[in-house]
């Protein structure tokens, strides 16, 4: 891959990473006032239906755009790229209408099987966002296939800002006007279609030119609608399942956790509140996954391009860089959040309820990041068997074990089954991947170095927090303000320890350092330091 093209790919990754980071921060931040304003039960009402929104946005933001980007990257000229995007839009439009009517007609049935029939109006409200999914997915996929990440980043930010603003207003009026939790939830979930409308406006020019204008004459043969639909179902469907894998597990939670807690002997209102506490882990996992997800979104068309130009060495180098960087960042985020969880729980949600369950749940970041990265590579190689089997095995684990574990171990059991399900998914995918791809994770002692470095970082952060707590006293340390201070100090210490350890242990190659923000500056600083001491 030429140097200028490679720079375009990584600049695109950076743009999408920043956009995703801002969007995920918004996605986590709005939950703080939401949970504090409406309480654990109100948070439960919102989070019970959130997986349906999350699946729709994953289809529109990650799964189908990634697949469409591959279709676009495969085309030899601009006319073919626009025509393949048009056909993708037609297929997705049919799919979205099926989902929309299914949710509208089945809202009461779905709510009843979640154990709370009062959730039906909220399901009907969120269903409308699927009407706008084809427009968003096609626009994002088209530009990503041309290595242009700006339009996706802009639409993503618009969607999050509008949605968060509406949710906060719904929570405010709920408290001010004395709405019940279900009315609040309905208004909050109405933010999904309204935000989708606003986000869709950023693709107006694209849609008018490529989707709605008269189609130009094809310059090269295009796959038929039948063949393309088959690829959408197999390849695109697999990508969507992978992209939504964490949310699908949360959907299983929506059907099993509250009912399992009631079966355990909890009163319904207590079970709802406990489910709200358990759901605190979701935004934390989203934040931990942001970088790995953004890099994987950019990786797919780049890998396709490298394969198309028959550059196996470049393909392997880029794959190694992405796997190593994604794994390191997700590992650091996982260990850091586990170490700081008591302070983070107090800071964000005002209590220490569910700290153990959240610590277990956070481990999901590690396996979810590996799944995201490996599936991007496997999809570029057209290797789908391991992905499909892995997803089925992981979801089956969650479906079969979750209710039983909740009945016996409460929300700690639900967290443990989530981690186990993701571990099963990744294990199947890794074992079913080509030998070269398996070795990327094991070669050069990388994994051993990373595990040792992460353990050291976690221990240092925990000891530092204990030391600060001892200095200020337990009463002051138990306040939200001090929890925030301890969290910031812990994050800074963790980053310094991890970066210094990575440099000392030579965890990354120069190529891998350059992928990271400020990696070039760090390389120069280390080089100057060596010159100074020599």
C-alpha positions, 0 to 999 in steps of 0.5 A: 500500500502506498505511503500516502494511501496508508496515511489516509487510512490512519487519518481516517481511523483517527477522525473516526476514533475522535468522533466515536470517543466524543459520541461514547463519552456523550453516551456515558455522560447522559446516563449520569444525570439520567440515573441520578434524576430518575433513580435505579428503577427509572434507569431500569425502564430505559435500559430494558429497551435500550438494546433494541435501539443499540441493535438498530444503531449498530446496524446503521453505524457499524455492521451494514456500513462496514459490509457496504464499504467492502462492496464499494471498495471492490468496485473498479470505478465511481459509477459502479460504486454508486450503483452498488450503493443504490442496490444496497439501499433498496435491500436494506429498505425492505429489511428495515420495514420488516423489522419496523412492523415486527416491533410495532405489532409485537410490542406487547408480546415482547414486553410481556416476555421481558416480565413487564407489559408496561414497556410496550409503548417504549418498544413502539417508540424506538421502532421508528428509528429502523425506518431511517436505518437504510439511509444512514447505513448506505451513506456511511458505508459508501464514504467509508469504502472510499476511505472518507470517514468524515461523513460517518463521524459528522452523522454520528455526532449529530445523532448522539447530541440530538438524542442525548439532549432529548433524553435529558429533557425527558428526564428533567420534565419527568422529575418536574411534572411527576411523570411515572417511569414508563412515560419518561421512558417512552419520551426518552426512547422517542429520541432515537427516531428524532435523532436518526432524522437529524443524522440522516440530513447529513447524507441529503446530498449523497442520497439525492445524487446516488440513491434517488436520482435516475441511475446511470448506465452500468460500466461493469457487470454488477451482482444481481439483487438475488446474489447481493441479498444473499451476501447481505444475509450471510456476510452483512448479517454476520458483521451486524451480529458481531458488531452488536454482540455485546448489545445482543447479550444485553438483550438476553439480560432484558428477558432474563435478569429481572425475571430471574431476580423475582424467581430468586425471591426479590420483590418486583420493584426491588428486582427492577432497581437491581437490574438498574444497578446492573445496567450501570456497566453498559456505558463503561464497556462502551467507553472501553471499546471505542478505540478498538471499534473505530480502528476496526471500522477503518481497517476493513476497506484497507484490508480489502484494498491490500488483498485486492492489490495482492500485498500479503506482507502489507496485509499481515503487517497491518493486521498485526499492528491493529490486533496488537494496538486494539488488544493493548488499549482494551487490556489497559482500559479493562484493568484500569476500570476494574482497579478504579471501579469503587471510585468510578461507581461512587463518582458516576452513580452516587453509590457502591451498589453492584461494584463486584458485578460491575468489576466482573462485567468490565472484563467484557471489554477485553474479549469484545475488542478482540472479537471486533478486531479479529472479525474485521480481518476474517471478513476481509478474508471472506472467512465466515464459518468461524465467526458464525459458529462463534456467535452462535456458541456465545449467544447459546451460552448466554441464553442457556446459562443466564437465567440459572446464574441470576437465580443463584448468584443475582446480578453477579451471575449475569455479569459472569455469564456475559464474560463467559459468553464473549470468551466462548465466542472469541475462543471459537473464532480464534481456533477457527481462524487461519494459522497466521492470524492465530500467531499474530496474538502469540508471536514475540512474547507480546501477550506475556509482556502485555499481561505482566505490564497490565498486572503491574499497572493494576497493582500500582493503581489500586495501591495508590488509591488505597494510599490516598484513601488512608491519607484523607480518611474514610469519611472524606474518601466516601464523597463523590468529589473525592472519588472523582479526584482519586479517579483522575489521579488513578487514571494518570498514574495508570497511563504513566505506568502503562506507557513507561512499561510499554516503552521499557518492555518494547511492547510495540514496534515502531509501526505500532507506535505510529498508529497511536495518537502522539506515538510519533512524538513519544518515539522522538522523545525516547530517541532523544533520551537515548542520545542524551545518555549515550 
